[in-house]
Amino acid sequence: MPPSLQIALRFLADRKRSMLMSLAGITFGVGFFIITQAQTAGFEGYFIKTILGVNGMVRIEDRLQSTMRALDADPESSFAIGVGGSVKYIPGIQLPNKIQEALADIPGVVASSPVIRGNAVLIANFREYDVKPYGIDLASYVNVSDLETQIIDGSLKDFADNPYGLLVGVRIARRLGLSVGDSVLLKNIGDPQRYRIAGFYETGIDQVDRERVYLHLPAIRTLLNQQTGVSFMQINLSDPAAAPAMAKHIQQIVSHSTMAWQDREKTWLQVFRVLRISSALTISTIILISGLGMFNTLVMIVVDKTREIAILRSMGYTRRDISNIFMLQGGIILVLGILTGWIAAAAGTYTLSKIPIRIRGIFASDSFVVAWDIWHYVWAAVIATVVVLVASYFPARRAARLEPGAVIRGSSS
């Protein structure tokens, strides 16, 4: 073992209690930092997965039409200049088949599905309930959503086999006391249409589960008296992160308003970002306080070990050697704190993921959702390293500046 390391360990042993408190602070700071980041990132990732499974990565909706206005120099003159005006939005997609053909040729587009959206009244058990019927092409819709995994009762096969089958949100079913196989009515225009419930689904998103019902495209055309066109096109991509760039590219090709999921869910994404940053700053104060405690301890070691430092200088130790001894003390605590913090974080994250908790609202989960990300461990180590090195530097610099002659003369007098 190098002499400098032996001396550093001996100095640490003389302040064992203070250093153990600093070590505990760094351990808890690193551990809690990782756990909170794993939790916030986990919930954010789960929210994104839920949203993509319900509303898709990209949506094509209204047709874009540029408007022009004439600029006349003279009202009586036939001379006019066309000037670009605002963009006119024409609701819906009138030629969904052509849009799908165009999307099939775009690299990065995995699947697309047409959807008709409307409003209706669901009549069951002598009660009326306002719902939003979504007409879907089941074969393509399962490729742009997680509908298959969201079914909690009944089956998609029964829905596929029945042209007048209906998939109902679990919140609607509970409010109206419905069961799979029940016959219900949907009314929009004209006489109510009869449908049979093929299954219940749950997304965990409260607004979806208490409003939306799924039926086949031909059935909703009859219900809404809409024989052509669709409301929007839902798209799945190979890379969700590329959705904003893909949305702009698709909009230029199909001349329809196209929106990426990042723009659609901007508010919630900002909320999760603020939570992640605020939790990181809050937990980092634990590491900062531990660093201040280490700073005070190292300063006290410098004061207590003044004679020993002078003797070391007299024996030939340079200023740099003395500085390294005190930096080594901080480094030892730092390494031990990071390693024990990592271990505690891994154990704590695993334990947290097993704690049962029922969450419903913006997604559905029956336990804490955590994300295992190596960068959480890296950032915790970086923050701890910066704090400890700064806390160790100034006491080490002070120790290195001690002059052996002045110390010996001061002690002899």
HUPE-V280917 format. One record per helix or strand. SS is the DSSP state (h for helix, s for strand). FROM is the first residue (numbers start at 1). LEN is the number of residues. If there is no record, write none. Layout:
((SS & FROM & LEN) (SS & FROM & LEN))
This chain:
((h & 3 & 12) (h & 16 & 40) (s & 58 & 15) (s & 80 & 11) (s & 93 & 1) (h & 96 & 9) (s & 109 & 9) (s & 120 & 5) (s & 127 & 10) (h & 138 & 4) (h & 147 & 4) (s & 151 & 4) (h & 156 & 6) (s & 165 & 5) (h & 170 & 7) (s & 183 & 5) (s & 193 & 9) (s & 205 & 1) (h & 206 & 4) (s & 212 & 5) (h & 217 & 8) (s & 230 & 1) (s & 232 & 6) (h & 240 & 15) (s & 256 & 5) (h & 261 & 4) (h & 266 & 39) (h & 306 & 9) (h & 319 & 35) (s & 356 & 4) (s & 361 & 2) (s & 365 & 3) (h & 374 & 27) (h & 404 & 9))
